[in-house]
Amino acid sequence: MAQTRTATTFAPPVMEARRWLEGVEFPPERPLINVSQAAPVDPPPEALRKAMAEFAVTEDAAHLYGPVLGNPELRAELAREISDHYDGQVRADQVAITSGCNQAFAAAIAAITGEEDEVILPTPWYFNHKMWLDMAGVTSVPLPTGDDLRPDLDAARALITDRTRAIALVTPNNPGGVEYPADLVRAFYDLAAEHGLRLLVDETYRDFDSREGPPHGLMGLPDWDKTLVHLYSFSKAYRLTGHRVGALASSPALLGEIEKFLDTVAICPGQIGQYAALWGMRNLRQWLAGERHEILDRRAAIAENLPRLDDRGWRLLGLGAYFAYFEHPFDIPSDELAPRLVQEAGILLLPGTMFMPEGDPAGRKQLRIAFANLDRAGIGKLFDRLANLPF
């Protein structure tokens, strides 16, 4: 019997990590510090929740099917926001709304690849991208990164074959946290355009980029939508993780193909989540600016605490958005170290092996910390425990 689609890939890493908690008790004086998943733990602000409740009660459309590519008002509003954010030109017909950003990636891959095609992924990679490519029958071609976790253009060029269909970047990066410079993103765009490939740029964490001004200028280029597929999520910006609202921007022709995928998978994105995203963009700009300020302050707290780990042989590889990515100093592979940290330090985090090709030695020395849900005091406690591990 042929291998099933789902059997071609690994178990969901976050769910696997949660199983390490089974049977472990955390005393009151040392509660669990959970830095495993990059998702807000707090609900949306009260004003947004009230607006969602009002919409659910008063609007029949909140409970009906809508357009496959999303609410026209939300598509138009997001097109304006993308245009402003990137100092570019994006139209509503170049934008689609999806049931989360993972679905946006899956839909784009379905529309641009066939069986046994290839997509280049920098490593460490976002594991859900790798999982979807596995299940789609598409080969993930690893593009190793150096100590700065930035993908190398010449190395990527050397990996392109006649089966290559796309290069996928994540910036700010998950898992590494690195913010790719604008000239690097542009260079990858030019490489993709030169070879007739699509460049997928997942910018789920763009609202927490530490830089001022456009993170790149791709949307201002002529015919940008022939090469670029921009991916985005409302989950982090407005704490809408449970409502699954993502988006992508590209050419109307590609969206026509993507519509086939979306129609057969979910028919349409949820109406209440879409309304929440639209209301958030129109009413919560100042609130979101405060959220960004808070995340950047937590990032600063990580940097301030680094000397405590530097002295013990830890090495920071990347820091940004929701993530700190470390090389640990122990003679223990990270996939064995991470479960031990639950038992012996009350810390749940993810090993680098979850973000690397099987057998890649670099992953055995790496750990990801998703710090966004820790305040300064929580970050201090995390570093206390890491600096005093009993091994």
C-alpha positions in Angstrom: 0.0 0.0 0.0 1.3 3.4 -0.9 2.1 5.8 1.9 -0.7 8.2 2.8 -0.3 12.0 2.5 -0.3 12.6 6.2 2.2 9.7 6.8 4.8 11.6 4.7 5.4 14.1 7.4 6.0 14.4 11.2 3.7 14.9 14.1 2.7 18.6 14.9 5.7 19.8 16.9 3.7 22.0 19.4 1.3 19.1 20.1 4.3 16.8 20.6 5.9 19.2 23.1 2.6 19.5 25.0 2.8 15.8 25.6 6.0 16.3 27.6 3.8 17.9 30.3 1.8 14.8 30.9 2.2 13.6 34.5 4.6 16.4 35.4 3.6 18.5 38.5 4.8 22.1 38.8 4.9 23.4 42.4 3.5 26.8 43.2 7.0 28.2 43.9 8.1 27.1 40.4 5.2 27.2 37.9 5.6 26.2 34.3 7.2 28.8 32.0 5.7 28.0 28.6 7.7 29.5 25.8 6.8 26.9 23.2 4.2 28.5 21.0 4.1 31.9 19.3 0.6 32.9 20.1 -1.1 35.5 22.3 -2.6 34.0 25.5 -4.9 37.0 26.2 -8.2 37.6 24.4 -8.8 40.5 22.0 -9.3 43.9 23.7 -12.7 44.4 25.2 -13.9 46.9 22.6 -13.2 44.5 19.8 -15.0 41.7 21.6 -18.0 43.9 22.1 -18.0 44.8 18.4 -17.8 41.1 17.5 -20.7 40.3 19.8 -22.8 43.0 18.4 -22.0 41.9 14.8 -23.0 38.3 15.7 -26.3 39.4 17.2 -27.4 42.0 14.7 -26.1 40.8 11.3 -27.5 37.7 9.7 -24.5 37.7 7.4 -22.3 36.8 10.4 -23.6 33.3 10.2 -23.8 32.7 6.4 -21.4 31.8 3.7 -19.5 34.7 2.2 -17.3 35.2 -0.9 -14.6 32.6 -1.2 -11.8 35.1 -1.4 -13.1 37.1 1.5 -15.2 40.1 2.6 -14.8 42.8 -0.1 -14.6 45.6 2.5 -11.8 43.7 4.4 -9.9 43.0 1.1 -10.1 46.7 0.2 -9.1 47.8 3.7 -6.1 45.4 3.8 -5.1 46.5 0.3 -4.9 50.1 1.5 -3.0 49.1 4.7 -0.5 47.0 2.7 0.0 49.9 0.3 0.7 52.3 3.2 2.9 49.9 5.1 5.1 49.0 2.2 4.8 52.3 0.3 3.5 50.4 -2.7 0.4 50.0 -4.9 -1.9 47.1 -4.0 -5.5 46.8 -5.2 -8.4 44.9 -3.5 -8.5 42.4 -6.4 -4.9 41.5 -5.5 -5.8 40.5 -2.0 -7.6 37.3 -0.6 -8.6 36.5 2.9 -8.0 33.0 4.2 -8.7 30.9 7.3 -5.4 31.7 8.9 -2.0 32.3 7.3 -1.1 28.6 7.2 -4.0 28.1 4.8 -2.7 31.1 2.7 0.6 29.2 2.4 -1.2 25.9 1.5 -3.4 27.6 -1.0 -0.5 29.3 -2.7 1.5 26.1 -2.9 -1.5 24.3 -4.4 -1.8 26.9 -7.1 1.9 27.1 -8.1 3.2 23.5 -7.7 2.6 20.0 -9.1 3.6 16.6 -7.8 7.4 16.3 -7.3 8.0 20.0 -7.8 10.4 21.7 -5.5 10.3 24.7 -3.1 13.4 26.2 -1.5 13.1 26.7 2.3 15.8 28.4 4.4 16.7 26.4 7.5 15.8 26.6 10.3 12.4 26.5 8.7 8.9 27.1 9.9 7.8 23.5 10.5 4.2 23.9 9.2 5.6 25.0 5.8 7.7 21.9 5.7 4.7 19.7 6.8 2.4 21.1 4.1 5.0 20.6 1.3 5.4 17.0 2.5 1.7 16.3 2.4 1.4 18.1 -1.0 4.0 15.8 -2.6 6.3 18.8 -3.1 10.0 18.5 -2.2 11.4 20.9 0.4 14.9 21.9 -0.6 16.8 23.0 2.5 18.8 26.3 2.2 21.1 26.3 5.2 21.8 29.7 6.8 24.9 30.9 8.7 25.3 32.2 12.2 23.3 35.2 11.3 20.4 33.0 10.2 20.1 34.9 6.9 19.7 32.9 3.7 22.5 33.3 1.2 21.6 34.3 -2.3 24.3 32.4 -4.1 23.6 29.3 -2.2 19.9 29.6 -3.2 20.8 30.1 -6.8 22.8 26.9 -6.8 19.7 25.0 -5.6 17.4 26.0 -8.4 16.5 23.2 -10.8 14.0 22.8 -13.6 11.6 21.5 -10.8 11.9 24.6 -8.6 8.7 26.6 -8.4 9.2 28.9 -5.5 11.4 30.2 -2.7 9.7 30.8 0.7 11.0 33.3 3.2 9.7 34.2 6.6 10.5 37.7 7.9 10.6 38.6 10.8 11.6 35.0 10.9 10.0 32.1 12.7 11.8 30.4 14.4 14.9 32.6 14.3 13.4 36.0 14.9 15.7 37.6 12.3 14.4 40.6 10.4 15.7 40.2 6.8 17.2 43.5 5.4 15.3 45.1 2.6 18.1 44.6 0.1 18.2 40.9 0.9 14.5 40.5 0.3 14.9 42.5 -3.0 17.8 40.3 -4.1 15.6 37.1 -3.5 12.8 38.8 -5.4 15.2 39.5 -8.4 16.4 35.9 -8.3 12.9 34.5 -8.3 11.9 36.8 -11.2 15.0 35.9 -13.2 14.1 32.2 -13.0 10.3 32.6 -13.4 9.7 31.5 -9.8 7.3 32.7 -7.1 8.8 34.4 -4.0 6.5 33.6 -1.0 7.2 36.0 1.8 5.4 35.1 5.1 5.2 38.3 7.1 2.9 37.1 9.9 5.0 39.1 12.5 5.4 42.3 10.4 3.5 44.3 13.1 6.3 43.7 15.6 9.2 44.5 13.3 11.6 46.7 15.2 12.4 48.9 12.2 10.6 52.1 11.2 9.3 52.5 7.7 8.7 49.9 5.0 10.5 46.6 5.7 11.0 46.2 1.9 9.8 47.9 -1.2 8.6 45.0 -3.3 5.0 46.2 -3.6 6.3 49.4 -5.3 7.9 47.5 -8.2 6.1 47.3 -11.6 4.3 44.0 -11.9 5.3 42.9 -8.4 2.3 40.5 -8.3 3.8 38.4 -11.1 6.5 37.2 -8.7 5.6 38.0 -5.1 3.1 36.2 -2.9 2.8 38.2 0.3 1.4 36.2 3.3 -0.1 37.8 6.4 -2.0 37.0 9.6 -4.3 39.0 11.8 -3.9 36.5 14.6 -1.0 38.2 16.3 -1.9 41.8 15.7 -5.5 41.6 17.2 -5.2 38.4 19.3 -7.6 36.6 16.9 -5.8 33.2 16.8 -9.0 31.2 17.5 -10.8 33.0 14.7 -8.4 32.0 11.9 -8.0 35.1 9.8 -5.1 35.3 7.4 -4.5 36.8 4.0 -2.3 36.8 0.9 -1.6 39.3 -1.9 -0.6 38.5 -5.4 -1.9 38.6 -9.0 -5.6 38.3 -9.7 -4.8 35.4 -12.0 -3.1 33.5 -9.2 -5.9 34.3 -6.8 -8.3 32.7 -9.4 -6.4 29.5 -9.0 -6.2 29.9 -5.2 -10.0 30.3 -5.1 -10.4 26.7 -6.3 -8.4 25.5 -3.3 -10.2 27.7 -0.8 -13.6 26.8 -2.1 -13.0 23.1 -1.7 -11.3 23.3 1.8 -13.3 25.9 3.7 -15.7 27.5 1.2 -15.1 30.9 2.8 -13.3 32.4 5.8 -15.4 32.9 9.0 -17.5 36.0 9.0 -17.1 37.0 12.6 -13.3 36.8 12.4 -13.2 38.8 9.2 -15.4 41.5 10.8 -13.1 41.6 13.8 -10.0 42.1 11.5 -11.8 44.9 9.7 -12.9 46.6 12.9 -9.5 46.2 14.3 -7.8 47.9 11.4 -10.2 50.8 11.5 -10.3 51.3 15.3 -7.2 49.8 17.0 -4.2 51.4 15.4 -3.1 53.1 18.6 -3.7 50.0 20.6 -1.7 47.9 18.1 1.1 50.5 18.4 1.1 49.9 22.1 1.3 46.1 21.6 4.3 46.5 19.3 6.0 48.7 21.9 5.4 46.1 24.6 6.8 43.3 22.4 9.9 45.4 21.6 10.4 46.1 25.3 10.3 42.3 26.0 12.8 41.9 23.2 15.0 44.5 24.9 14.7 42.5 28.2 16.0 39.4 26.5 19.0 41.4 25.2 19.6 42.8 28.7 19.6 39.4 30.3 22.0 37.8 27.7 25.2 38.2 29.7 23.8 35.8 32.3 23.8 33.1 29.6 26.8 34.2 27.6 29.0 33.4 30.7 27.7 29.8 30.6 28.4 29.2 26.9 25.0 30.0 25.4 25.0 31.8 22.1 22.2 34.0 20.7 21.7 33.4 17.0 18.5 35.5 16.4 16.2 37.8 18.2 13.1 39.5 17.0 9.3 39.5 16.7 8.2 36.8 19.2 11.4 34.7 19.2 14.9 34.2 20.6 16.9 31.5 19.0 19.8 30.0 20.9 22.7 27.6 20.5 23.0 25.8 23.8 26.3 24.7 25.4 25.4 21.2 26.6 26.6 17.8 25.3 22.9 16.8 25.0 21.0 16.9 21.7 18.2 19.5 21.8 15.5 16.9 21.3 16.6 15.2 24.5 17.4 18.5 26.3 13.9 20.1 25.7 11.9 17.3 27.5 14.5 17.4 30.4 13.9 21.1 30.8 10.3 20.4 31.5 11.1 17.9 34.2 14.1 19.7 35.8 13.6 23.4 35.2 9.8 23.8 34.6 10.5 25.3 31.1 8.6 24.2 27.9 10.3 25.2 24.7 11.0 23.7 21.3 14.3 22.0 20.2 16.0 23.1 17.0 15.5 19.6 15.6 11.9 20.5 15.0 13.0 23.2 12.6 15.7 21.3 10.7 15.9 18.4 8.2 16.2 15.1 9.9 19.8 14.4 10.9 21.0 18.0 10.5 23.6 18.4 13.3 22.9 22.2 13.7 19.4 21.5 15.1 20.9 19.3 17.9 22.5 22.4 19.4 19.6 24.9 18.9 16.5 25.9 21.0 13.7 28.3 20.2 12.2 30.5 22.9 8.8 32.2 22.1 9.1 35.0 24.6 6.2 37.2 23.6 3.9 36.1 26.4 6.4 36.8 29.2 6.6 40.2 30.8 9.9 41.5 32.0 9.6 39.7 35.3 8.8 36.5 33.5 11.8 36.9 31.3 14.0 37.4 34.4 12.7 34.2 35.9 13.3 32.3 32.6 16.9 33.4 32.6 17.2 32.5 36.3 16.3 29.0 35.5 18.4 28.7 32.3 21.4 30.1 34.1 21.2 27.6 36.9 20.3 24.4 35.1 21.3 21.3 37.2 23.5 19.8 34.4 
